[in-house]
Amino acid sequence: MDVQGLLGKVGQNLSVSRAFGTAYEKDGSMVIPVAFVAGGGGGGEGTSGSLTADASDHVESEDDDTSAESESSGSGGGFGGVVMPAGVYVVKDEQVRWVPAVNVNLVIVVAFLTLRMIARERRKARRHAS
């Protein structure tokens, strides 16, 4: 894939439409879903290789089959991203209210890691106090 094609796909995936979903009406309220969108990418390039003095002596002593080894080329690219729900805006009677999305799994993991860090620090403090 060429660089322009890769950048086109990145633009499609990191657009506002990924962060703000299609608004819909429910129970007389306008609901606008919102998500956290993050992404990153990378690319590469290739060049023709040139022979060093040692390699050129080696190539001259062998058949023409090894002359193809002196040519180098390459390319590359990649993209990764994440989309997580953040919540919704609820519009009713000309008032806007934010309703956050709660990821229970994430809350549990963060609470566990926090408790683990606190326990570890208390153990260190006890050892140093002794």
C-alpha positions as CSV (number, residue, x, y, z in Angstrom):
1,M,0.0,0.0,0.0
2,D,1.3,3.5,-0.8
3,V,1.7,6.3,1.8
4,Q,-1.3,8.2,0.4
5,G,-3.6,5.2,0.8
6,L,-2.3,4.7,4.4
7,L,-2.9,8.3,5.3
8,G,-6.4,8.2,3.8
9,K,-7.3,5.2,6.0
10,V,-5.8,6.9,9.1
11,G,-8.0,10.0,8.3
12,Q,-11.1,7.8,8.1
13,N,-10.4,6.1,11.4
14,L,-9.5,9.3,13.4
15,S,-12.4,11.4,12.3
16,V,-14.9,13.3,14.4
17,S,-17.6,10.7,13.4
18,R,-15.6,8.1,15.5
19,A,-15.7,10.4,18.6
20,F,-19.2,11.6,18.2
21,G,-21.7,8.9,17.2
22,T,-24.9,9.5,15.3
23,A,-27.4,11.4,17.4
24,Y,-30.8,9.8,18.0
25,E,-34.0,10.6,19.8
26,K,-35.3,8.6,22.8
27,D,-38.1,9.5,25.2
28,G,-38.2,13.1,23.9
29,S,-34.5,13.6,24.4
30,M,-31.7,14.0,21.9
31,V,-28.9,11.5,22.7
32,I,-25.4,12.1,21.3
33,P,-22.9,9.3,22.0
34,V,-19.3,10.3,22.7
35,A,-16.1,8.1,22.6
36,F,-12.4,8.5,23.4
37,V,-10.4,8.0,20.2
38,A,-6.6,7.7,20.1
39,G,-4.3,6.3,17.4
40,G,-0.9,6.4,16.1
41,G,1.0,5.2,13.1
42,G,4.4,4.8,11.5
43,G,6.0,4.4,8.2
44,G,9.1,3.3,6.5
45,E,11.1,3.9,3.4
46,G,13.7,2.0,1.4
47,T,16.9,2.9,-0.5
48,S,19.2,1.2,-2.9
49,G,22.2,-0.3,-1.1
50,S,25.7,0.5,-1.9
51,L,28.6,-1.8,-1.5
52,T,31.4,-1.3,1.0
53,A,35.0,-1.8,0.0
54,D,35.1,-5.3,1.6
55,A,31.8,-6.3,0.0
56,S,32.8,-5.1,-3.4
57,D,36.0,-7.3,-3.3
58,H,33.8,-10.2,-2.3
59,V,31.3,-9.6,-5.2
60,E,34.1,-9.3,-7.8
61,S,35.5,-12.7,-6.8
62,E,32.2,-14.5,-7.2
63,D,29.6,-15.1,-9.9
64,D,27.2,-12.4,-11.2
65,D,24.4,-14.1,-9.0
66,T,25.6,-12.2,-5.9
67,S,25.4,-8.8,-7.6
68,A,21.7,-8.8,-7.0
69,E,22.4,-8.9,-3.3
70,S,23.9,-5.3,-3.5
71,E,20.4,-3.9,-4.3
72,S,18.2,-3.0,-1.4
73,S,14.7,-1.7,-1.2
74,G,11.9,-1.7,1.3
75,S,8.8,0.0,2.5
76,G,6.5,-0.3,5.5
77,G,3.8,1.3,7.5
78,G,1.3,0.6,10.2
79,F,-1.5,2.1,12.2
80,G,-3.2,1.3,15.4
81,G,-5.9,2.8,17.4
82,V,-8.4,2.5,20.2
83,V,-12.0,3.7,20.6
84,M,-13.6,3.6,24.0
85,P,-17.1,4.9,24.9
86,A,-16.9,8.0,27.1
87,G,-20.6,8.7,27.7
88,V,-23.5,10.6,26.1
89,Y,-24.8,14.1,25.9
90,V,-28.5,14.2,26.6
91,V,-30.3,17.3,25.3
92,K,-33.8,17.8,26.6
93,D,-35.9,21.0,26.9
94,E,-32.9,23.2,25.8
95,Q,-30.7,21.8,28.6
96,V,-27.6,19.6,28.1
97,R,-26.6,17.0,30.5
98,W,-23.4,14.8,30.4
99,V,-23.9,11.1,31.4
100,P,-20.6,9.3,31.6
101,A,-20.2,5.7,30.5
102,V,-18.8,3.5,33.3
103,N,-16.5,0.7,32.3
104,V,-16.8,-1.6,35.4
105,N,-13.9,-3.8,34.3
106,L,-11.6,-0.8,34.1
107,V,-12.8,0.5,37.5
108,I,-12.1,-2.9,39.1
109,V,-8.6,-3.2,37.5
110,V,-7.6,0.4,38.6
111,A,-8.9,-0.2,42.1
112,F,-7.0,-3.5,42.3
113,L,-3.7,-1.9,41.1
114,T,-4.2,1.0,43.5
115,L,-4.7,-1.3,46.5
116,R,-1.7,-3.4,45.4
117,M,0.5,-0.3,45.2
118,I,-0.6,0.9,48.7
119,A,0.0,-2.5,50.2
120,R,3.5,-2.7,48.6
121,E,4.4,0.8,49.9
122,R,3.2,-0.1,53.5
123,R,5.4,-3.3,53.4
124,K,8.4,-1.2,52.3
125,A,7.8,1.3,55.1
126,R,7.6,-1.4,57.7
127,R,10.9,-2.9,56.5
128,H,12.7,0.4,56.7
129,A,11.2,1.2,60.1
130,S,12.6,-2.0,61.6
